[in-house]
Amino acid sequence: MPVSQKTLVLKVPRELHRALRERLAAGQFEFRNVPHAAFSAKGDGVVATLYESGKLVVQGSDPELFVARWTDLEGPLAAPAKAAPSGLARLHLDEPLVGSDETGKGDYFGPLVVAAVRMEPPQAKEMAEWNVAESKVITDERALRLAALLRDRVVHAIERVDPVEYNQMYPRYKGLNPMLADLHAKAIGKVAKKGDRVLVDQFANARVMQTAVRGLDIRLEQAHRAEANPIVAAASVLARAEFLLALRELSEKAGIVLHKGAGAPVDAIGVQLARERGGIDGLADFAKLHFKNTQKIRARLG
């Protein structure tokens, strides 16, 4: 039975034409001349033709995957990802591997999110070819697109702690790292099988994570910059996308756009939100109250 073909049409700003061609030239694409087109490239299961008008026509069995892998059309085309450290790049791509990563721990507004992903070797090798970069080095829009594709293709679990629950949980711990380790362990426990290797980006003393997974029959490995591994990078993207979606939901609830991070713009929004909601307690639904931002906002409220 023939594979169904789909067509996707997008607009590419003229200033990005050259960057897109250079990115595809770095891959396994065959170029050909097409009338009125800047180029036409065949490969990765599609034919992608960029017309001089800026219209990009992608035809193939999965044009959405091509767009997610090779373009970043909502923002500037990202530069090709830097080569991963060789040890992590090759780490355990010959056996099942679980990777986990988190986001939101440095953001005053929004949840804390941990995602874990499990892949068999063929999936892991495919993911390495996807050019999935950790969520910190791609745009929000690309993270959301990649996450939509990943959810349908990989075994994963997401632990999301929204601000209300976060503010209740945090005082029970001796700091953020033990709480974060428990969330990693919970997500890992939902996808890992007996004896699996598990790679986690090291965020604290190694003993913190070792203690959290003590009841799991896994082989834990921790490494700095573990997001260089494609499986951990996939977990990073899923976590970031979940955070972004949650932040949008909270922004709608607040009636104001809640910013990422913990800088001065965040403080200004916090002051406005607190005034509208009767004081600092009104921030509990939206913010992690133990951050120093809360003290700054309280001082500005007078």
Residue, then its C-alpha position, 0 to 999 in steps of 0.5 A: m500500500p503506497v504511503s500517503q503524500k501530504t503537502l505543507v506550504l509556509k512563508v519564508p522571509r527573504e533574509l532567511h532563504r540563504a540560511l535555509r539552503e545552507r542548513l539543508a546543504a549540510g544534510q543528505f539532500e539532493f538539489r535540483n533546478v526548478p523554474h521560479a524557485a530559489f532551490s528545490a531539495k529532495g531528501d529526508g522523505v520530502v521534496a522541499t521547494l522554496y520559490e523566489s516569492g518566499k513560498l516554501v512547498v514541502q511534499g512528502s509522507d511527513p512534511e511536519l517532521f521535516v519542518a521541525r527538524w530543519t527549519d525554525l520559521e517562527g523565528p530566525l533560523a537557528a544555527p546548527a547545533k554544536a557538536a556534542p561531547s563525544g562521550l555523551a553523543r555515543l552514550h548507550l545508543d546501542e541499548p535502551l536508555v532513559g533520559s530526564d531533564e527539567t525546566g522552570k526552576g529558574d522561573y518565578f512564574g509558572p510550574l516546575v516541570v520534569a520530563a523523562v523519555r525512554m528509547e530503544p536503540p533504533q529510536a535513539k539513533e533516529m533522534a540523533e539524526w533529528n537534530v533535536a537540540e536542548s530546549k535552551v538553545i532553540t526558540d519557544e516555537r520550535a520547542l512546541r513543534l518538536a514536542a508535538l511530534l515527540r509526544d506521538r513517537v516516544v515513550h515519555a512521562i511528564e511531572r508538572v507541579d503548578p505554583v499552588e502545589y509547588n508552594q505547598m510542597y517546597p517547605r517540606y524539603k530542605g531546598l529545591n534540589p531534593m524536591l527536584a530529584d523526587l520529581h525526576a525519580k517519579a517521572i523515571g519510574k513511569v517509563a524505566k524498565k528493570g535494569d535500564r540505564v538512566l541518564v540525568d543532567q547533574f543538577a546537584n551533589a550526585r548523592v541527592m539523585q542517587t537517594a531519590v531513585r534508591g527504590l528503582d531497579i535502574r543504572l543511574e548515570q549523572a553528567h553535566r551537559a547531559e542534554a547533549n545526548p539526544i534522548v535527554a535533549a528530547a526530554s528537555v524539549l518536552a519539559r520546556a513545551e509543557f512549561l510554555l503551555a502552562l505559562r500561557e494558561l496561567s497568563e490567561k487566568a491572570g489576565i496579563v502576560l507572565h514573563k519567563g525568568a526572574g528579572a526586573p520585568v518579572d518584578a514589575i508584572g508581580v507588582q501589578l498582579a499583586r495589586e490587582r489580587g489583594g497583595i502577595d497572597g494573590l501571587a500564590d496561584f502564579a508564582k514560586l513564592h520562595f524566590k527573592n522576587t517576592q521580597k522585592i515585590r512586597a517592598r514595592l507594594g509598600 
